[in-house]
Structure formats: C-alpha cells, structure tokens
Amino acid sequence: MKFTKYFLASRNRLDRSIIKTEWIQFVIDHPIREAVQADKRIRRWAKIPEMNNKILRVILLDDAETVHNAFFDRSFRD
C-alpha cells in the first residue's frame, strides 16, 4: 500500500491515529460505496465492525492504490 505525504502527516492527529492499516485495506478491497471526484480521486466507504460499524472513508489518488486520506465519515448516509 502506498501513501501520500499528506496522509502520513495526518496520521499524527488523534482522531486519525486509531485507524489501522488493515481497516484501510479492507475499505479498498470491500467498499460498500465508491465515487469518483472531479479531480479523479476515488472515494470508498466501508463499515468497520471493530469500531461499532462506523463508516471509514478512504480517498485514493487516481491510480486507485495510493491512499491520500482516511477518516471516519460521520456524514455518510445509506
């Protein structure tokens, strides 16, 4: 898995430091939803059972493998 410098810097935030790499990989491999942004970045969402089914959003660069951002998405609606 590849990461942008932005992602690596954001992992120091308390709310982001709890996000496990295996959860990010799970979202990449098993999204419940996917959307492509205007800048061609790819957004993927999945429920994380270990976090009471909170929704983790992962944003990938347009290569579909480099992680740019990951956070629990409180505004996600089914």
C-alpha positions in Angstrom: 0.0 0.0 0.0 1.3 3.4 -0.9 0.6 6.7 0.9 0.8 10.4 0.1 2.9 12.7 2.3 -0.4 14.4 3.3 -1.8 11.1 4.6 1.4 10.3 6.5 1.3 13.7 8.2 -2.4 13.5 9.0 -1.9 10.1 10.8 -0.4 12.1 13.7 -3.8 13.6 14.5 -5.5 11.9 17.5 -8.7 11.1 15.6 -6.7 9.5 12.7 -4.0 7.7 14.7 -6.6 5.0 15.7 -7.2 4.0 12.1 -5.5 0.7 11.5 -3.8 0.0 8.1 -5.7 -3.3 7.8 -9.0 -1.3 8.0 -7.8 0.9 5.2 -7.0 -2.2 3.1 -10.4 -3.6 3.9 -12.2 -0.4 2.6 -10.1 -0.5 -0.5 -10.9 -4.2 -1.2 -14.6 -4.3 0.0 -16.2 -0.9 -0.4 -20.0 -0.5 0.2 -19.9 2.6 -2.0 -17.5 4.2 -4.4 -17.4 7.6 -6.0 -15.0 9.4 -8.3 -14.4 13.1 -7.5 -14.0 15.8 -10.1 -10.2 15.7 -9.6 -10.3 11.9 -10.3 -9.6 10.9 -6.8 -11.6 7.8 -5.7 -13.7 7.8 -2.5 -14.5 4.4 -1.0 -16.5 3.6 2.1 -17.0 0.5 4.3 -18.2 -0.4 7.8 -15.6 -1.3 10.3 -17.0 -3.9 12.7 -14.3 -3.4 15.3 -15.4 0.3 15.6 -19.2 -0.5 16.1 -19.7 -0.4 12.4 -18.6 3.2 11.9 -18.0 4.1 8.3 -14.4 4.6 7.2 -13.9 6.7 4.1 -10.7 6.2 2.2 -9.6 8.6 -0.6 -7.3 7.2 -3.2 -5.4 9.0 -5.9 -6.4 8.3 -9.4 -4.0 5.4 -9.6 -6.5 3.6 -7.3 -3.7 2.4 -5.0 -2.2 5.4 -3.3 -4.0 6.4 -0.1 -4.4 10.2 0.2 -6.8 10.3 3.2 -8.8 8.1 5.6 -11.2 9.1 8.3 -14.4 8.0 10.0 -17.2 9.6 8.0 -19.9 10.9 10.4 -22.0 12.3 7.5 -22.3 9.0 5.5 -25.9 8.0 4.8 -27.0 4.7 3.3 
